[in-house]
Amino acid sequence: MSLTEFVTLGRSGLRVSPLCLGTMTFGQEHSWGSTEDDAKAILDRYLERGGNFIDTANLYTFGHSEKIIGNLVGHVPSKRDRLVIATKFYSNLFPGDPNGGGTGRKSILAACEESLRRLQTDYIDLYWMHAWDRHTPIEETLRALDDLVRSGKVRYIGFSDTPAWKVAQAQTIALLRGYAPLIALQIEYSLLERTVEGELIPAALELGLGVTPWSPLKGGILSGKYTRENSGRKSSDRTFLPKLGEKELAIIDRLAQIASDQGTTPARVALAWVRARPGVTSTIIGARTLDQLDQNLGALAVELTQEQVAELDELSTPQLNFPAQFLGHAAAIMHGGISVNGDAPAPSPFAPTAASPKF
């Protein structure tokens, strides 16, 4: 697979690359990001490889990430027009201003104008709500976003970091009232964060939303940098590496073994696992250096066997909230011991058998 094997995002006609370039690392305001020269090299390499999907936010390096993107592509029509640029609203960049953040109309419209200015563009391809704002009626948020779509300043909308029930409520309201619908969800998803499979992934599949996972390497824990041998120990720069539990270490061990068998890296194996999950459209990869980008893009060449996927699935099985776990067992009662649509429910002590009495 390559970056030019485009996929449509959710129930829309928007074509995006299977790996999205996340730009939270563009700028050094948080002390660990890329210089502007490094950011340019990373963006240029991604574009050279045929990628077209860039993700940022007004919060990332306090707006500098958006500004870097704008300086590099916003004022160049031949580049900007072929890109899908996504950014986010919600975060407050104006301390002391209660309307400087959130998802109210005043905040959304102001944030959009600020992002357009920094990105040096007339429109945003995909405008994400960065997180749910419990202080604002979702109807107000949807109507403001619909106005932005109708004005041409935004092409599509999506939600990030929002409960599944609120996503479902918002999409239902949008469809019933003729507002611009959501086309995608941006959620944390990795071998170490699978609880989204309880509600958010099923909601996305049911509502026709593309899934764009963030932190697919769980903040670098699945990158190959951390091992059983160095867990909790002091690194070469005299900082302490995180102390990992047995479940995390077992997953890391298996990633390393699969990577060795495939002649690749643990990071690429972890990315390949996420990329193949049901509902996932385009996985967000971050990179602070050009080498990190090249390493992550190599995941497109990795195809895991069914056995390898099954082993990783078993090692990373999450404990889901009620009723997800319950419904998995309840299916045994419904199916009567047979397979339906490939579903093989777990045995239930209450499931009837052919010998069970019927009254």
N, C-alpha and C positions, 0 to 999 in steps of 0.2 A: 504494500500500500504506500501511497505517497501523499504529500500535502495537496496535490492537485486532483485527488479523487474526492471531489466535493460531495457533501451531503446536504440535504435540505434540513433546516432547523425547525423541528416540531412540525405542526400542521401549517406550514407557510411555504412560500416559494423562495425563501432566502437561502442561497447556497453558501456554505462555509467549509473551510478545511477541517479535517478530522482532528487536528491538533490546533488549539487556539493559543496565540502568544499572549501570556499574561505579563503585564508591565508594572506590577507593584514594586519591582526592583529598580525602575527607571528613576534615577536621582538618588542623592546620598543624604537626604534630610533625616532619614531614620538611622544613619551611621553604618548601614550594611548594604546599601544599594550600589548600582552601577553609575559610573561617570557618564556624562553626556556622550563622550566619544565611544565608550563601550556600548551604551544603549543604541547608538547609531549602527555600530557593527552588528549587534544582535538583530535589530530590525531589518537591516539590509540582507543579512543571511537568510532570515525567515522569508523575506520577499523573493530572494533569489531562488529559494527552493520551491516557490510557487504558493506559499501560504497567503491567505487573504483575510484572516480573522484576528483582530487585535482587541484585547480586553483591558480596560483601565477603569479608573474611578476618580471622582473629584477629590477624594481623600488621599489617594496614593501620593506620597511625598508632598502632601499639602497642595496639590494641583500641579506640581512640577512634572509629574509623569505625563499628564495631558499636554502640558506645554512642550515637552520634548517631542511627543508624537506630532503635535501641530507644526513644530519647527522643521521636522523631517519630511512630513508628507502632506500636511494640511494645505499648504500653499502651492502644491504641485498637482494640478488636476489629473495628470496622467497616472499618478500614484494614488491619490485620494479616491478617485472615482472607482477604482477596481477593488478597493478595500471595504471590508465590513468592520467599522469601528464601533465598538461598544463601550459605553461608560455608565457610571452609576450616580444616582442622587441619594440623599438621606443624610450624609455626614455634614456636620456644622463646621465651617472654616472660619466662623466669625464669633469668637468668644464673647459672651455677654448678650448676644442677640438670640432671643428665644425662637425667632422665625428663620434663623440662619440654617437650620437643618430640619429633618423630619420629612413627612410626605404630604404636608398640606399644600394647597394651591400656591400660596405666596412663595413658599420655599422651593417647590418644584420648578416654577417658572423662572425664578431668579437663578437657581442652580443650573438650569439648562442654558440660560444665556451666558453664564460664566464658563461653562464647559465648551460651548461653541466658540467663545472668544479664545480660550486657551488652545483648543484643537485647530483653530484657524479654518473652520469649515462652516458651511451653511446648514448642515444637517447631521444628525446622529443616526447611524443605522439601527442600533439596538440600545434602548435606554432601559437600564435595570433599576428597579427599586432595590437598594442595597440590603435593606432589612425591613421587617415589618415595624410600623410605628403604631403602637396600640392607642396612642392619643388622637389619632386622626381617623375619621370614618373612611372605610375603603372606597365608598362611593365617590368621595371628594377626590381621592387620589386617582381613581380611574377616569373621572371626568376631565381632570387636568391633563392627564396623559393623552386622552383622546383628543383634546384640543390641540396638543402639540403635534400629534400625528396629522390631524386635519390641516394644520398650518404648514406642514411640510418640514418642520424642524426636527421631527423624529419619524423614523420609518416603521420601527417595530418596538414592542415593549416586552419586558420579562421581569420576573421576580427572583431575588436572591435571598437566601437565609430567612425564609418565611414558613410558618407551620402549614402543613398540608391542608388543614381545614380552612384556613384563610385563603390559600391559593384557590381551592375549589369554590369558595364563596365568591371571590373576585372574578374568576373565569365565568361563573354562572351569571353574575350580574352583567358583565361585559357582553356576553352573548345575547342575553335577553333584552338589553337596552340598546344594542347596536353600537357599543363602544368598540374601540380597537381591542382585540383579544390579546391575551398573553400568548407568546409562542415558545417560551423556554423558561426553564428553572436553572439557576446556578446554585449548586449545593456542594458541601464538603462530601467527598466520596473517595474512599481508598480501602485497601485491605485492612486498615486499622480503624476505619470509620464506615461501618456498614449499616448502622441503625436507620439510615435513610430508606432502607429496603422495607421497613415496616409501613410507612405511610407515604413519603414523598415520591419514591420511585413509582409505586402503584398509581398515585395521583397523576403523575406526569404521563404515564402510559394511557390512563383512562381519558385524560383531558387533551391529549394530543400535543403535549409540551416536550420539546427537546431538552435533554439534560446536558449541562456543561459542568462537569465536576471541577471543583477547585481543591487544591492541596492533595493531588492524587498520590504524592509521595509522603504525605503526613509530615509536612515541615522538614523533609529531608531524612526522616527516620528510616524510610524504605529506600534510600538512595544508594546504600552499600557502604556509607560512611560509618555507620554504627554496627557493631558486631557483638557477639556474646563475649568476646575477649576484652573489648574496651568499654563495655557498658558500665557506666558510673565512674570511670577512671579519668584521670587528668590527661588532656590532649596535649599536642605539641605546643599550642599557644598558651598553655597553662590554665585553660578553662576546663571545667568539669563537664564531661559528656553525660547525657541523661541516663538515669538508672531505669532500665527497661524490665518489664515483667516477663514471666515465662512464656506467655502467649505471644507477646511481641517478638521475643527472641526466637521462638519456634518458627514464626513466619519469616523472619530475617534469615534464619538458617536455610529454610526451604527455598527462598528466593535465590540465595547464593548457589545452591546446588543446581537449581533449574538453569540459572544463568551460565554456570559452568557447562552443563549439558548442551546448552544451545549456543555456546560461544559468544555470549553477550554479557550484559551487566544486570545486576539486581534491579536498578532503577528502570531499565527498559522492560524487564519482566513485569514489574509492578504496574507500569503504565499500560502495558499490553493487556493485563488483566482488567483494569478499569475500562479501557477503551472498548472491550468486548462485552461489557455488561448490558443487560436489557435496558433500553431507553436512552443509553448514552449516545449523544450525537457528536459532540466535539469536546475533547478534554483540554483543560487549561494547563499549560506548562509554563513555569517561570524559569528565568535564567538570569543570573547575575554576571555571567561571563559567556563568551562565545563558545568555549568548550562545553559548558553546561548545556547550552542550547543544542549543540551538535549531538551530545550524548542523549538528550531527551528525544530529539527527532528520530534517532535510531530505533525508537520503540515501534515505529511504523513497519519495520522489517521483521518484527518478532511475531510469530504465530505459535501460541501455546497449544499443546496437545490436550485432548479431553481429560486425560489422566492428570496432567499437571494442573489444569483448571480445577478439577475435582479435589485434588490435594490442598490447593490454596483455599478453596471454598471451605473445606472442612476445618482447616486450621484457623480460619478467620471468622467462623460462624458467630454472628452477634446474638446477644440476648435482646430481643425486640420487646417493645412495650405492648401491653394488652390493647387490642385483642389479636395482634398479629400471630403470636405464638399459639394462642388458643385455636384460631381458625385453621392453622396448619393441621392440628389434630382433629378438629371437628370435621374436616373434609373426609376422614376415614368413615365417619358415620353416613355421610351423604353418598359416597361413591359405592358403598357396598362391596368393597374389596377389589374393585376393578380400576383400571387406569382410564382417565378421561383427559383428553388434550395433553397427554404426556405427564399428567400429574400423578405422582405416586405418593399418596398421603401416608404419614406415619401411622403405624398401628395404634388403635385405640382399644383399651380394655372394654369399652362400652359398645364397640361396633358389633352388630349382629353377624352371625355366621349362618351357613345353610342349616346348621343343626339347632339354631336358636329358636325357642318356642315363639309362636305368634298368637296373640290372644284376640 
